[in-house]
Amino acid sequence: MADVIGSETEGGDDEAKLLLAAAEREQPAAAAFLRELANVETPSDNPATQRAALDMIETGARAAGMACRRFRGRRSGGTLIARWPARAGTPLQLLVGHCDTVWPVGTLETMPVRVDDHIMRGPGVFDMKGGVTQMLVALKILRELGREPAVRPVMLINSDEEIGTRDTYSTLCRLAPLADRAFVLEPSLAPDGRLKTARKGVAQYKVTVHGKAAHAGLNPEEGISAILELSYVVQQLHALNDPAAGVTVNVGTIDGGMRPNVVAPMSSAYVDVRVPTHEDSRRIDEAVRGLQPTREGVSLEIEGTEGRAPMEYTHGGRRLWAAASRIAEAMEFPLDHGRAGGGSDGNITSQFTPTLDGLGPVGDGAHSAHEHVDLRHMPQRTALLAALLLEPALGNDRGDDE
């Protein structure tokens, strides 16, 4: 079975160029919408701020003919699900994005949304309100051109991705197994706009050392320093790093002890783990949980959670990339792909269905003061998504390996 989904034909090239021309016509309105959306501050930890942004996105989805439904969040501003009208039994494809950002309310006072020539700067324009904008415009283009996807688009926008997608996790786990594929509109790999065909998995651990307190001057020999033991633990953890394999284990913070004149009875380390494969995840998890104290009288307490499983480059992912590459070639713009070190909702969907991530804007500075998007590339990225939505279903040939 060939890796490409559709066939590379002259008619397909013409369709791609038609979509690109439509996206270019929509670009002024798209840039205006992105600017307006970015001027609505939506920090993840302030659910009340999310509603105005979700209102704007819902209005855009309805303009594209989507049937919309909002779900209230327990700890977030809620989730928007929009469905393209389709016959019963039509396979579905997921479009995934989020409207929350890492920026607190008031950021616009020191980091206003502005456009310098072709560069739009501001909190959230790159991660990921630019991707949400492209999603809405791609759907609008298909509606206005009268194109009917054979695989029904279902759009999911949540408001807590930056803090782990807690409210929407179960919904994604229900929808993704039903989907033929998933497209995630997270920003591209900076600065050259590569798509993300793989992502590292993310896990966090807390390692607590329990020792024994004693007076540091009167009877230090009766104490067992948890801080000293933790220093050995930290070295063992850092020894798990394997840069060549893409495995990173970082002790980001440590704390513990009572006072300078007390032998520390307790100390803790907080650990971030990034791994490219499920096998690496299992191996590192076993190593961390298998840590043993080096001295008698010391005990280790190890807590850990897998925040996001790895998004591996599977057979289905290769087929999606091949389709994207073919479409970009027809539209005459360069496109490449790679692995991202951070996690996204694509890590979740990829456990159940082939996933292509990083379809959002070209730019740089996610979570940074220089966050920006290059508006010149938005029509290409929008048209690419529209063309991908018109691809036939992967069907049964979407497994992990050939």
N, C-alpha and C positions, 0 to 999 in steps of 0.2 A: 504494500500500500504506500503510495507516495505521501511525503510529509505535508505537502500543501493541501489545503482544504478544497479550494475551488480549482479552476483551471486558468492558466495564463493565456488569455485570448485577446485579440484586438478589441473585441467588444468590452471585455473587462477593463482594458486600459482606458477606453473611452468613458466608461462609467466612473472610473476613478478620477479622471480629469474633470468630469461634470460635477462630482461631489466637491472637488477642490475649488472649482470656480464658485460654487454656491457658498462654501465656507469663507472664501475671500470677500464675497458680497456681504456676508453677515459680520465680518470682523469689526467694523466700527460699533455695531450694537453689542457685540460680544465684549469688547473692551469696556464699554460703558457699563454693562451689567457687572463685570468683574470688579470694576472700581466701586460701584455701589455696594456690592456684596462685601468687599473687603472693608468698607467703611462701617459695617455693622460688626462690632467687636463681639467675639464668641469664644471666650476662654472656656476650656473644658470643665473647670471647677465652678462655673457660675451658670447653672442650667437656665436661669431666667433669661439670659442673653441669647439663647439659641433660637427662641421662637421666631423672632423677626427674620433671621436668616432662612429658617425652614419655610416660612411664609413665602419669601422671595423665590426659593427653589421650587416650591410647590406650584406657584404661579407659572414659572417657566415650564414645568413638566406638563401642566394642563394645557398650555399654549401649544405644546407638541402633541396633543391628543391623548395624553396618558391619563389613566384613571388613578387617582391618588387616595392614599389612606395614611393617616398619622397615628402613631402609637406613642402614648405617654411613657416617659422614662421613669424608672424608680429613682435613679441618681443622676440622670442626665436630662437634657432638654427634649429628648424623645427621638423618634425615628420616622422617616418618611419612606414609604414604599409606593412606587408608581409603576403601573403596568400598561404596556402597549396592548390595545385591543386585539384579540386574536381568537380563533376558533378553539373550542375545547380540544384538548389533546395535543395542541401545538407545543413542541419543546421550547424551553425557555433558556435565556442567557442572562446572567447577572451583570449589572453595572453597579459598581460599588464605589462609594465615596463618603467623605465626612465633612461637616461644616464647622467643627470645633477647631480651635487653634491653641497653641501654647502661650499666647500673648494675653496678659491680664488687661482688664478694663483700664483705660487711660493711656495705653500704649500709643494711640493715634496722636496724642499731644506731642510726643517727641519723635514719632516715626510715622508721619502722615502718608497716606496713599498719594502718590504723585507719579506723573509720567514724564520722563526725560527722554525725548526723542522716541525711540521704540522700546524703552525699558520702563515697565511699571514696577514701582517699589511700594512696599507696605506690608503690614502684618497679615500673613495668611494668603497672600496672592499666589505664592508658589506651593505652599503646603496647607490646604489643597483646594482653595477656592477657584484657582485657575482650572484645575481638572474638573470641578463640578460645572463650571461655565462651559467648558468644551463638551461635556456630556449633554447638557441641555441643548446646545446649538446643534450637535450632531443629530439628535432626535428630531429637532425642528426641521432640519434640512431634509431628512428622510420623509417627514410628513408632507412638507411643501412640494417635494418632487414626486410625491405619490409612490414612493418605494415601500414595499411591504416585506419586512424581514421574514424569512422562512423560520427563523428561531426567534421567539417572542422576547423582546427586551423587558426586563424587570429591573427597575432602578431602586437601589437601597442607599439612603443617605442617613448616617447616624451622627450623633453629636458627642461621642465620647471616645473616639478612636485614639486620641492622643494620650488617654489614660487607660488604655487596655480593652476598649470595646466591651465593657462589662454588661451593659444593658442589652446590647444587640448580639452578643456572642451566640446565644441559643437560637436566635432567629436566623443568623447566617448558617448555623449548623443544620437547620431544618431546610433552608432554601438551596444551599449549595449542592446537596446530593441529588436534587431534582433538576439541576441545571446542566445543560450540555457543555457549558463553559462559563468562565467569569472574566470580566475585564475590570481592572482596578485603575481608577483615574488618579492615583498618587502621582506626585511629580516625577519627572524622568530623572535618570542618573545624570547629575550635573558633572561638567558643564556642557556636555556634547549631546544631551538628549537621548541617551540610550534607553531602551525599554528594559524592564526588570523581569527576567525569566527565572530568576531564583532569588531567594532571600534567606539569610541566616535565621535560624531559630534563636529565641531569646529565653533565658531562664534566670531567675534570681534566687539567691540563697542567703540565709542568715546562719552563721556558725557561731554558737555561743560556747565559750569555755568557762567551766565552773571549777574554781580552785578553792583556796582556803585563806581567809583573812588572818592577819597577825600584825602586831606592832612592828613597824619597820626598824625601830631602834632597840626595843627591849627583847623581843623574841622572834626575829625574822625567820629563824630556822624552823619555826612551827607553822609558818605559812607556806602556801603553794601559789605562786604568782600566776594568775590567769593571763596576764599580759605577756609574760615570758612564754607561756605555752602557745598563746595566740601568734607570737612571732614565728614559731615553727610551723603552725598551721598555714600562715600566709605564704611562707616559702613553698610548702607543698602545693598550695593552690596555684601559685604562679608557675610552678613546674609543669602544670597541665597545659600551658600554652603551646600551641603548635602553629606558628605563623604560616608555614608552608601548606598546611592542610586547611587553613582558614579558621582555626579554633582559637578563640580568645577567652581568657579567664582573668577577670580584673577584680581585685579587692578595692572597691571604691572608697569605702569609709570604714573606720574602726572606732570603737568606743569602749569604755570600761573603767574599772577602778573606782575607789572611793575618795582617797586623799593621798597626797604625796607621802605621808608618814604611815600608810597602811598598805601591807602587801595585798595586791588586788585579788578579790575573791571571784570576780567575774569580768569577762571582756567579750566583745562581739565583733565580728567582721561581716560586712555586707558585700555580697559577691555578684557580679554580672557575668553571665556566660553567653557567648555567641558561637553557634555551630552551624556548619553548612548542610549536614545530613542527619537523618534520623538515627543512624548508627553512631555518629559522633555524639548526639544528644544522649543516647542510652549509655555510652561509654563514660562520658564526663559525669553524668548523674550518678552512676555507680561509684566513680572515684571520689566524688565530693561526699556522698553519703557514707562512704566506707572509710573516711578519715578516722584515725585512731590517735589517742593521746600518747605522748612520749614518756610521761612520768606517772607513777602511782599517785592516786588521790585526785587525779584530774578526770573530768568527764566532759564529753562534747555533746552538745545538743544541736542538731542540724535540721533546719526547716528550709523548704524549697518549693518553688512552683515553676512550672513551665509556662511562661507568659504567652509565647507563640511558638508553635512547632515550625521546623524548617519548611520553606517552600522550595522543593527540589525541582530541577529541570527535567521533567518527565517527557515521555513520548507525546502525550497530549499537549504539553507546553511547547515542544518542538514544532508541532504542527501549527499551533497558533502563531509562533514566531515566524515560521515559513510564510504563512499567509500575510502577516504584517510586512515582511520584507518584500514580498512580491508586490503588494499594494504601493509601498513607498517607492519602489522602482518605477512603477507605472506613473506615479505622481512626480517622479524625477526629483526626489530629495533623499539624501543619505540617511540611513538608519542602522543602528547597531543595538546590541543587547548585552547584558551582564548581570552580575549578582550584586544585590544590595546588602549592606551589613546590618541595617535596621529592619524592624518588623513592620507589618501593616496588616490590614484585613485580608490581604492576599495570602498571608500565611494560613489563615483560617480556611478560606475557600479552597485553597490548593490541596487540602487534605481530602477533599471530596470530588473535585472536578478540575479539569485543566484550567489554568489561570495565567493570564498575561497581565503584568503589573507595569507601573511607570508610564502609563499612556497619557499622563497629564502634561503640563506645559514644560517647555525648555526654559531653564533659568538656573538659579542657585540661591543658597543662603537659607535653606529650611531651618527654622528655629534660631536664626541669626539676624543681627541688625541689618545686614545687607541683603535680606530676602528680596528677590525680584523675579520677574518673568520677562522673557523676550517676546514681545507681541508679534514680531515678524513670523514666528514659527507657529502661532496658534491656529491659523487656517489649515496648515498641513496636518497638525495633530488632530484637529477636529474632523477633517475629511478622512483621515486614516481610521478613526473610530467608526465613523459612519459606514465606511466600506467594510470594516470587520463585522459590523452588525448585519450586513447583508450576506455574509458567507453562509454556505449550507451547514447543516448540523454535522458535528463530528460523529454523532451516533455511537455505535458500539466500538469504533476504532479510536478510543481516547484513553486507553490504559496507560499504566505507569511505564511499561517497557514493551518493546517490540518482541 
